[in-house]
Amino acid sequence: MSETAVRLGAHVHGDPVAEAEARGVDLVQIFLGDPQSWKGPALERDGGVAQLRADAEAAGLAIVVHAPYVINVASTNNRVRMPSRKLLTQHLAAATELGAVGLVVHGGHVTAKDDPAKGADNWRKAIEAAELDAAKTPVLIENTAGGDHAMARRLDAWSRLWEAVQSAEGGEHVGVCLDTCHAHAGGIDLTGAVEAMTGITGRLDLVHANDSRDDFDSGADRHANLGQGHADPDALAACIAQARTHGAHALLETPGDADQHREDLEWLRARL
């Protein structure tokens, strides 16, 4: 990611600058529209993206954009894959206009009848179609919690996916977002998660700092506030701290409003 200082922040709704101030953070993650919709990015703000960029820069605020959940560029179904590529490209353009430090995208999945290598190659094609050299905003692939045919749940799948995207033109602009809830629920031990991921990718750009409401390897994507879920609290804190030594920013995606996020941040800061 383009910001050299390691930051702490949270995913927010509403005005990003005001929400950041309410939490006492210098990093936020936002959606640019409905995350469950195929519609292109739309920012409801006077002055649009340009004004938000100016306001964020004046406040010293860095912004991460989270792409819609519906995107699945790995799919072998043309009716899913092609709209996914289009939506990814649209959000990448908007994130670049905003001056975002990264665009987070879930790894997606194939079906039981598909060769996983085909899904990985579809990712390669999507990266090349996105023309990342021109966009200059890194695409951060996020690990996912569930699915037997997910592209970014298990470490062996990550190895296949990473090899494919790094072979793409512009692959050097692809980074990694490690979600601690997803890792725990997806069967990756938090104690060794950072070492395992960086051993595959050589980089770690962002950590989604979340506890999990479910047991290890449950496959369930349900976030909990820090220290209040089923992840071992010491392993969770150590994972986030270790990620930060690789230059990764940390963002909460935990339940609640600014008050609860401040409590999570206090919990985390006491352990970093």
C-alpha positions in Angstrom: 0.0 0.0 0.0 1.1 3.5 -0.7 1.0 4.9 2.8 4.3 4.2 4.6 3.1 4.9 8.2 1.4 1.9 9.8 -2.2 3.0 10.7 -5.1 1.7 12.8 -8.7 2.3 11.7 -12.2 0.9 11.1 -14.8 0.2 8.5 -17.3 3.0 8.7 -20.6 4.0 7.3 -21.7 7.6 6.8 -19.3 10.5 6.5 -15.8 8.9 6.5 -14.1 12.0 7.9 -16.6 12.5 10.8 -16.6 8.8 11.6 -12.8 8.6 11.7 -12.8 11.6 14.1 -15.4 9.9 16.3 -13.1 6.8 16.6 -9.8 8.7 16.9 -8.3 7.0 13.9 -6.5 8.0 10.7 -7.6 5.2 8.5 -11.1 4.1 7.4 -12.5 1.5 5.0 -15.7 2.3 3.1 -18.0 0.9 0.5 -18.8 3.0 -2.6 -22.4 1.9 -2.9 -24.4 -1.2 -2.0 -22.0 -4.1 -1.4 -24.6 -6.6 -2.5 -25.4 -4.8 -5.8 -24.1 -5.1 -9.3 -24.5 -1.4 -9.8 -21.4 0.7 -10.2 -19.8 2.9 -7.5 -21.9 5.8 -6.3 -20.8 8.1 -3.5 -23.6 10.1 -1.8 -21.7 13.2 -0.9 -21.8 16.8 -1.9 -18.9 17.3 -4.3 -18.6 13.6 -4.9 -15.3 11.7 -4.9 -13.2 14.8 -5.5 -14.5 16.6 -2.4 -14.1 13.5 -0.2 -10.5 13.2 -1.4 -9.8 16.8 -0.5 -11.5 16.5 2.9 -9.6 13.3 3.7 -6.3 14.8 2.7 -7.0 17.9 4.8 -7.7 15.6 7.8 -4.7 13.4 7.3 -7.0 10.4 6.7 -6.2 7.4 4.5 -9.1 5.5 2.9 -9.4 1.9 1.8 -12.3 0.9 -0.5 -13.9 -2.4 -0.1 -15.3 -3.8 -3.4 -18.8 -5.3 -3.5 -19.2 -8.8 -2.2 -20.9 -10.0 -5.4 -17.6 -9.8 -7.3 -16.3 -13.2 -8.2 -13.7 -12.9 -11.0 -12.7 -16.6 -10.5 -16.1 -17.9 -11.7 -16.2 -20.1 -14.8 -19.7 -18.8 -15.4 -19.5 -16.0 -18.0 -22.7 -14.3 -16.6 -20.9 -13.9 -13.2 -17.2 -13.5 -14.3 -17.7 -10.8 -16.9 -19.9 -8.5 -14.8 -17.5 -9.1 -11.9 -14.5 -7.9 -14.0 -16.5 -4.8 -15.0 -17.5 -4.0 -11.5 -13.9 -4.5 -10.3 -12.6 -2.2 -12.9 -15.2 0.5 -12.1 -14.4 0.4 -8.4 -10.7 0.5 -9.1 -11.2 3.6 -11.2 -13.2 5.2 -8.4 -10.7 4.2 -5.7 -7.9 5.7 -7.8 -9.9 9.0 -8.2 -10.4 9.0 -4.4 -6.7 8.5 -3.8 -7.5 5.3 -1.8 -4.5 3.3 -0.5 -6.1 0.0 -1.6 -9.1 -1.8 -3.0 -10.1 -4.9 -1.1 -11.6 -7.8 -3.1 -12.7 -11.2 -1.8 -11.0 -14.1 -3.4 -14.2 -15.7 -4.8 -14.7 -19.3 -5.7 -15.4 -21.9 -8.3 -17.8 -24.9 -8.2 -17.3 -28.5 -7.4 -17.1 -29.5 -11.0 -14.5 -26.8 -11.9 -10.7 -27.2 -12.0 -9.4 -24.7 -9.3 -6.6 -23.8 -11.7 -9.2 -22.3 -14.0 -10.4 -20.0 -11.3 -6.8 -18.9 -10.6 -6.3 -18.2 -14.3 -9.5 -16.2 -14.4 -8.0 -14.1 -11.6 -4.9 -13.6 -13.8 -7.0 -12.4 -16.7 -9.0 -10.1 -14.4 -5.8 -8.4 -13.1 -4.5 -7.9 -16.7 -7.9 -6.5 -17.8 -7.8 -4.1 -14.8 -4.6 -2.4 -16.1 -3.2 -1.9 -12.7 -0.1 -0.1 -14.0 -2.4 2.8 -15.0 -4.6 2.7 -12.0 -1.8 2.8 -9.4 -4.2 1.6 -6.7 -3.3 -1.8 -5.4 -5.9 -4.6 -5.5 -5.8 -6.4 -2.1 -7.1 -9.9 -2.3 -8.8 -10.9 1.0 -8.8 -14.4 2.4 -12.3 -15.9 2.9 -13.8 -18.0 5.7 -15.9 -20.6 4.0 -16.4 -22.7 0.9 -14.7 -25.9 -0.1 -14.0 -24.5 -3.5 -12.9 -21.0 -2.4 -9.9 -19.4 -4.1 -8.5 -17.8 -0.9 -9.5 -19.9 2.1 -6.9 -22.7 2.4 -3.2 -22.1 2.2 -2.8 -24.5 -0.8 -5.4 -22.5 -2.7 -3.6 -19.3 -1.8 -0.4 -20.7 -3.3 -2.2 -21.5 -6.6 -4.0 -18.1 -6.7 -0.9 -16.1 -5.9 1.2 -17.8 -8.5 -1.4 -17.0 -11.1 -1.9 -13.3 -10.2 1.9 -12.8 -10.0 2.2 -14.1 -13.6 -0.2 -11.3 -14.8 0.9 -8.1 -16.3 0.4 -5.6 -13.4 0.7 -8.4 -10.8 3.2 -6.5 -8.8 0.3 -4.2 -7.8 -1.7 -7.0 -6.2 -1.5 -7.2 -2.5 -2.9 -9.2 0.4 -5.5 -8.5 3.0 -5.6 -11.0 5.9 -8.9 -11.1 7.8 -8.3 -12.7 11.2 -11.9 -13.9 11.6 -11.8 -15.4 8.2 -8.5 -17.1 9.0 -9.7 -18.6 12.2 -13.0 -19.7 10.7 -11.3 -20.8 7.5 -8.9 -23.2 9.3 -5.7 -21.1 9.4 -4.1 -21.1 12.8 -3.7 -17.4 13.9 -0.4 -18.3 15.6 1.3 -19.0 12.3 -1.0 -17.1 9.9 1.3 -14.2 9.1 4.3 -16.4 8.6 2.3 -18.8 6.4 0.8 -16.0 4.3 4.0 -14.0 3.8 5.8 -17.3 3.0 3.5 -17.6 0.1 3.1 -14.0 -1.0 6.1 -12.2 0.3 3.9 -9.3 1.4 1.1 -8.4 3.7 -0.6 -5.0 3.1 -3.7 -4.9 5.4 -5.2 -6.9 8.2 -8.9 -6.9 9.0 -8.7 -7.1 12.8 -11.8 -9.2 13.8 -12.7 -11.8 16.3 -14.9 -14.7 15.4 -18.3 -15.8 16.7 -17.6 -19.3 15.7 -15.2 -22.2 16.3 -11.9 -22.8 14.4 -12.4 -24.1 10.9 -16.2 -23.6 11.1 -16.4 -21.9 7.7 -18.7 -19.3 9.2 -18.1 -15.6 8.4 -19.4 -13.9 11.6 -17.3 -11.2 13.2 -17.1 -10.5 16.9 -15.7 -7.7 18.9 -12.0 -8.2 19.9 -11.6 -10.5 22.8 -15.3 -11.4 22.8 -15.3 -14.2 20.3 -13.9 -17.8 19.9 -10.4 -16.8 18.6 -7.7 -17.2 21.2 -7.2 -13.5 22.4 -3.4 -13.8 22.7 -3.1 -15.4 19.3 -5.4 -12.8 17.8 -3.4 -9.9 19.2 -0.1 -11.4 18.3 -1.3 -12.0 14.7 -2.3 -8.4 14.3 1.0 -7.2 15.9 3.1 -9.4 13.6 1.2 -8.3 10.6 2.1 -4.7 11.4 5.8 -5.6 11.5 5.3 -6.3 7.8 3.9 -2.8 7.2 0.3 -3.9 7.2 -2.3 -1.4 8.3 -5.0 -2.8 10.6 -8.8 -2.1 10.3 -11.7 -3.2 12.5 -14.7 -4.7 10.9 -16.3 -5.5 14.2 -19.9 -5.0 15.2 -21.2 -1.7 16.7 -20.8 2.0 16.4 -18.0 4.4 17.3 -18.3 3.7 21.0 -17.8 -0.1 20.5 -15.0 0.5 18.0 -13.2 2.7 20.5 -13.4 -0.1 23.0 -12.0 -2.5 20.4 -9.2 -0.1 19.5 -8.3 0.3 23.2 -8.2 -3.5 23.6 -5.9 -3.7 20.6 -3.6 -0.8 21.4 -3.0 -2.3 24.9 -1.6 -5.4 23.2 0.4 -4.0 20.4 
